Amino acid sequence: MVSTDTLKAQLQDGVLSSVEYRIVAPLDLLDAPNSKALATQAWPGRHLTFGLTDLPQPGQALSVRLCEDDYPGWIRHEALTALEPAAQSYQASSLTRDQISARLQYVIAFMLAAMDQPNQYLWGGTLGPNFDCSGLMQRAFAEQCIWLPRDAYQQEAFTQTLTNPGSEIQDFTQILETGDLVFFGPIEKANHVALYLGDGKYIHSSGTDQGRNGIGIDFISPSGDAVTEAYYGQIHGAGRIIESYQPQTQSF
């Protein structure tokens, strides 16, 4: 457990932003210091650092950054009980495309198992059983030590581009391989992601605004049920994962 006195001492010594903490219990990260809205979640075993220049007032959340994907957020003071000093700093793995390809079957197995559990769409969800689209993607790959950025548009920028936003999607499936990511959203920015399963099918966590509330399998097709048709009209592009994310930010 971390105390505010510990943080205060590290802050005064000027070392706080370089000290890593290990997460030992499921943790919610908020999207603003005075917000109750979920930005993302972090599971035990992950690392974070603090980005404080002064300790917040009681009731105001603490600024943090997750080490594996550089994702920022805020945690409540009571969440300090979910942290312990890290015995060693997080070290990112370096994987080849062949190594990633060999693990894709297990990534898919994780998603199928998650789909078989009672679940619903949760904005910011990565812990399960409730996920958002990019949270499911990140967690499934992370279970195989393959790290992706957190959000759908970040994941699209990280992958090897297979199609560009606004391009023709005729014969789209001919360029896709099992394990590729399919992105959806307006031409300006992807806001949804799915994993391609082959045979024109993809798996994703989808919200009620698109006709489902949770994880399901749909088709890349202009015709089908309401969910399939809705997403087909929003296809933004596709990408292939050829490496594991390497953190860019060592401290705030």
C-alpha positions in Angstrom: 0.0 0.0 0.0 1.2 3.5 -0.8 0.5 6.4 1.5 0.1 10.1 0.8 3.1 10.7 3.1 5.2 8.5 0.9 4.1 10.5 -2.2 4.8 13.7 -0.4 8.3 12.7 0.6 9.1 11.6 -3.0 7.6 14.8 -4.3 9.8 16.9 -2.1 12.8 14.8 -3.1 12.1 15.4 -6.8 11.9 11.7 -7.6 8.2 11.0 -7.7 7.8 11.0 -11.5 10.6 8.4 -11.9 9.3 6.0 -9.3 7.2 3.1 -10.5 4.4 1.4 -8.6 2.9 -2.0 -9.2 -0.8 -2.4 -9.3 -2.0 -5.2 -7.0 -5.7 -4.9 -7.3 -8.1 -4.0 -10.1 -7.9 -0.2 -10.6 -10.2 2.4 -12.2 -8.6 5.4 -13.9 -10.7 8.5 -14.3 -10.7 10.9 -17.2 -10.2 14.1 -15.3 -9.1 15.1 -11.8 -12.6 16.0 -10.6 -14.5 13.5 -12.7 -16.3 10.2 -11.8 -16.2 9.1 -15.5 -14.1 6.0 -16.3 -11.1 6.6 -18.7 -9.7 3.0 -18.5 -9.0 0.2 -16.1 -5.8 -1.5 -15.1 -5.4 -5.1 -13.9 -3.0 -6.4 -11.3 0.6 -6.7 -12.4 0.6 -3.4 -14.4 2.8 -0.5 -13.5 2.2 3.2 -13.2 4.0 6.4 -12.3 2.6 9.6 -10.7 2.6 13.0 -12.5 2.2 15.3 -9.5 3.7 18.7 -9.0 1.8 19.1 -5.7 -0.5 16.8 -3.8 -4.1 17.4 -4.7 -6.7 18.6 -2.1 -8.8 15.9 -0.4 -11.4 14.7 -2.9 -9.4 15.5 -5.9 -7.8 12.6 -7.9 -4.1 12.0 -8.4 -2.5 12.2 -11.8 -0.9 8.9 -13.1 0.4 7.4 -16.3 0.3 3.6 -17.0 3.8 2.4 -18.0 2.9 -0.2 -20.6 1.0 2.0 -23.0 1.7 5.6 -21.8 -2.0 6.1 -21.0 -2.8 9.0 -18.6 -5.5 9.2 -16.1 -6.4 10.0 -12.5 -7.0 7.8 -9.5 -8.8 8.5 -6.2 -6.9 8.7 -3.0 -8.5 5.5 -1.7 -7.1 3.7 -4.8 -3.6 4.0 -3.2 -4.3 0.7 -1.4 -4.1 -1.0 -4.8 -0.5 0.0 -5.3 2.9 -1.2 -4.0 6.4 0.0 -4.9 7.6 -1.9 -8.0 10.6 -4.3 -7.3 11.9 -3.4 -10.8 10.9 -1.1 -13.6 8.6 -2.3 -16.4 10.5 -3.7 -19.4 8.7 -3.8 -22.7 9.1 -7.0 -24.7 10.3 -6.9 -28.3 8.5 -9.3 -30.6 8.8 -10.1 -34.2 5.9 -10.4 -36.6 6.3 -14.2 -36.7 6.2 -14.4 -32.8 3.0 -12.3 -32.8 1.4 -14.4 -35.5 2.1 -17.6 -33.5 0.2 -16.1 -30.5 -2.9 -14.9 -32.4 -4.8 -18.1 -31.8 -4.6 -17.5 -28.1 -5.7 -13.9 -28.6 -8.7 -15.1 -30.4 -9.4 -17.8 -27.8 -9.4 -15.1 -25.1 -12.0 -13.1 -27.0 -14.2 -16.1 -27.6 -14.0 -17.0 -24.0 -14.9 -13.5 -23.0 -17.9 -13.6 -25.4 -19.2 -16.8 -23.7 -19.3 -15.0 -20.3 -22.3 -12.8 -19.5 -21.1 -9.3 -20.4 -22.1 -5.9 -21.5 -20.3 -3.0 -23.1 -18.5 -0.8 -20.7 -16.8 2.5 -21.7 -13.2 2.3 -20.4 -13.5 -1.4 -19.6 -10.5 -3.6 -19.7 -10.9 -5.9 -16.7 -13.8 -8.0 -17.8 -16.3 -9.4 -18.0 -17.3 -6.0 -19.4 -15.1 -4.3 -22.0 -15.2 -1.5 -24.5 -14.0 -2.2 -28.0 -10.3 -1.2 -27.7 -10.2 -2.4 -24.1 -11.1 -5.9 -25.2 -8.5 -5.6 -28.0 -5.7 -4.4 -25.7 -6.4 -6.9 -22.9 -6.6 -9.9 -25.3 -3.2 -9.1 -26.8 -1.6 -8.1 -23.5 -2.4 -11.6 -22.2 0.1 -12.8 -24.8 2.6 -10.0 -23.9 1.7 -8.1 -27.0 1.0 -4.5 -26.0 -1.2 -2.2 -28.1 -2.0 1.5 -27.4 -5.3 1.9 -25.5 -7.8 3.7 -27.8 -9.1 2.6 -31.2 -7.6 5.6 -33.1 -4.3 5.0 -31.4 -4.4 1.3 -32.3 -5.1 2.2 -35.9 -2.1 4.6 -36.0 0.1 1.9 -34.4 -0.7 -0.9 -36.8 0.7 -1.5 -40.3 -1.9 0.2 -42.6 -3.7 -2.2 -44.9 -6.4 0.2 -46.1 -6.8 3.9 -45.9 -9.8 5.8 -44.5 -12.4 6.4 -47.3 -10.9 3.8 -49.6 -13.1 1.4 -51.5 -14.0 -1.6 -49.5 -15.0 -3.9 -52.4 -13.1 -7.2 -51.9 -12.0 -5.8 -48.5 -11.7 -9.3 -47.0 -9.1 -10.4 -49.7 -6.4 -8.3 -48.1 -7.2 -9.3 -44.5 -5.6 -12.1 -42.5 -6.9 -13.6 -39.3 -5.8 -11.4 -36.4 -5.8 -8.2 -38.3 -7.7 -5.2 -36.8 -10.6 -3.6 -38.6 -11.5 0.0 -37.7 -14.7 1.9 -37.9 -15.8 5.5 -37.6 -16.0 8.8 -39.5 -13.2 9.5 -42.0 -11.6 12.0 -39.6 -10.9 9.4 -36.8 -11.5 5.8 -36.0 -13.7 5.3 -32.9 -14.2 1.5 -32.9 -12.1 -1.6 -33.5 -12.7 -5.3 -34.1 -10.5 -8.4 -34.6 -10.8 -10.2 -38.0 -11.5 -13.9 -37.6 -11.4 -14.9 -41.3 -14.2 -15.8 -43.7 -15.5 -12.3 -43.5 -16.2 -12.4 -39.7 -14.9 -10.2 -36.9 -15.3 -10.1 -33.2 -15.8 -6.9 -31.1 -17.4 -5.4 -28.1 -20.3 -3.2 -29.3 -22.6 -0.7 -27.5 -26.3 -0.4 -27.6 -26.1 2.5 -30.0 -25.2 0.0 -32.7 -27.8 -2.6 -31.8 -25.9 -4.8 -29.3 -24.6 -4.5 -25.7 -21.5 -6.6 -25.4 -19.2 -8.9 -27.3 -20.4 -10.5 -30.6 -19.4 -11.7 -34.0 -20.4 -9.8 -37.1 -19.7 -9.9 -40.9 -18.0 -7.5 -43.3 -21.0 -7.3 -45.5 -23.5 -4.6 -46.8 -26.3 -7.0 -46.0 -27.2 -8.9 -42.9 -28.7 -8.1 -39.5 -28.9 -4.5 -38.2 -25.6 -4.6 -36.5 -23.7 -6.0 -39.5 -25.2 -3.3 -41.8 -24.6 -0.5 -39.3 -20.9 -1.3 -39.0 -20.4 -1.9 -42.7 -21.3 1.6 -43.4 -18.7 2.9 -40.9 -15.6 0.9 -42.0 -12.6 3.2 -41.6 -9.7 0.9 -42.5 -7.7 -2.0 -41.4 -4.2 -2.7 -39.9 -1.8 -5.5 -39.0 0.1 -5.8 -35.7 3.7 -6.3 -36.5 5.3 -5.3 -33.2 4.6 -4.8 -29.5 4.2 -1.2 -28.3 7.3 0.3 -26.8 6.6 3.0 -24.1 7.6 6.5 -25.3 7.3 8.3 -22.0 9.5 7.3 -19.1 8.3 10.1 -16.8 5.9 13.1 -16.9 
